[in-house]
């Protein structure tokens, strides 16, 4: 993303979901989640790791952070 206006809009979108998601997620992961419509942690309980890894900016570390937060809240069925 080279257009500064697009980058600013993407960062604003990421900031809008940052408070609802666990700390430690990178900006690229936050942008990817926000762009895909993931705005609450509970939404991730119904999504496979494979599907999340297809999002540009999401890697194994982001998946681990999300899954650990879901486990801590008792919302992850394994």
Secondary structure per residue as TSV (DSSP state, phi and psi in degrees):
chain	resnum	aa	ss	phi	psi
A	1	X	-	360.0	109.2
A	2	X	-	-104.1	-20.9
A	3	X	-	-72.4	118.0
A	4	X	H	-58.3	-33.2
A	5	X	H	-68.4	-40.1
A	6	X	H	-66.7	-41.2
A	7	X	H	-62.4	-43.9
A	8	X	H	-63.3	-41.6
A	9	X	H	-65.0	-40.8
A	10	X	H	-65.4	-40.5
A	11	X	H	-66.7	-36.4
A	12	X	H	-65.8	-40.7
A	13	X	H	-62.7	-43.3
A	14	X	H	-61.9	-41.8
A	15	X	H	-63.4	-29.3
A	16	X	H	-69.2	-23.4
A	17	X	H	-106.6	-9.9
A	18	X	H	-56.3	-41.4
A	19	X	T	-68.6	-26.5
A	20	X	T	-86.9	-11.5
A	21	X	S	-111.6	160.9
A	22	X	-	-65.3	152.4
A	23	X	T	-68.4	156.1
A	24	X	T	100.9	-8.0
A	25	X	-	-76.5	139.8
A	26	X	-	-73.0	161.8
A	27	X	H	-61.2	-42.5
A	28	X	H	-59.9	-39.4
A	29	X	H	-66.9	-43.3
A	30	X	H	-61.0	-42.4
A	31	X	H	-62.9	-42.9
A	32	X	H	-62.6	-46.5
A	33	X	H	-63.0	-45.9
A	34	X	H	-63.1	-43.0
A	35	X	H	-63.9	-32.1
A	36	X	T	-84.0	-4.0
A	37	X	T	93.8	10.1
A	38	X	-	-86.1	107.3
A	39	X	-	-116.5	-9.3
A	40	X	S	-135.0	146.8
A	41	X	G	-59.5	-40.1
A	42	X	G	-59.2	-25.9
A	43	X	G	-62.5	-29.3
A	44	X	G	-72.7	-16.9
A	45	X	G	-66.2	-22.9
A	46	X	G	-101.6	7.0
A	47	X	S	-117.4	135.9
A	48	X	-	-75.7	155.4
A	49	X	H	-58.8	-40.3
A	50	X	H	-59.0	-43.3
A	51	X	H	-65.5	-41.2
A	52	X	H	-67.6	-38.3
A	53	X	H	-67.1	-17.1
A	54	X	T	-75.2	-15.6
A	55	X	S	-76.7	129.3
A	56	X	T	-64.2	123.0
A	57	X	T	105.5	-6.1
A	58	X	-	-107.7	127.2
A	59	X	-	-129.1	-173.3
A	60	X	H	-57.8	-35.3
A	61	X	H	-63.9	-43.9
A	62	X	H	-63.2	-40.8
A	63	X	H	-62.0	-44.1
A	64	X	H	-61.0	-44.0
A	65	X	H	-62.8	-45.0
A	66	X	H	-63.7	-48.1
A	67	X	H	-64.7	-39.9
A	68	X	H	-63.2	-40.8
A	69	X	H	-66.1	-39.6
A	70	X	H	-65.3	-43.0
A	71	X	H	-60.0	-43.8
A	72	X	H	-62.0	-28.3
A	73	X	T	-98.1	4.1
A	74	X	T	70.7	24.5
A	75	X	-	-107.2	6.1
A	76	X	-	-109.3	121.0
A	77	X	-	-97.7	119.9
A	78	X	-	-110.1	360.0
